């Protein structure tokens, strides 16, 4: 029989219960007033964000840039991640297309930095699926 842990409150004040250590029991916490799906344009925008983060290397790069909080060259990202230069460049291109990463050109080199505006607007998968309010489309630089 699973142990029931006490309910906890999320930052938004909703209750959740972790039924067993290591297993998350997802439950619908609020009833939607909205009766339909997300508008197509919003769904496509969020899908592009999820697609951009659907790779472990891209998650590592975003995490690295967010943690450093300063621009990094491809060489620095390669050294920190242990991934090849062409692979890092490919992933940076994808992250830049959805504006999670911004490129600062300096002569013949490029420095990459996290785009705080876009990353802070990234909705959680649970928010989108559960129909909770999602952030407005980001005003990217």
Secondary structure, 3 states (H helix, E strand, C coil): CCCCCCCEECCCCCEECCCECCECCCCCCCCCCCCCCCCHHHHHHHHHHHHHCCCHHHHHHHHHHHHHCCCEEHHHHHHHHCCCHHHHHHHHHHHHHCCCEEEEEECCEEEEEECHHHHHHCCCHHHHHHCCCCCCCCCCC
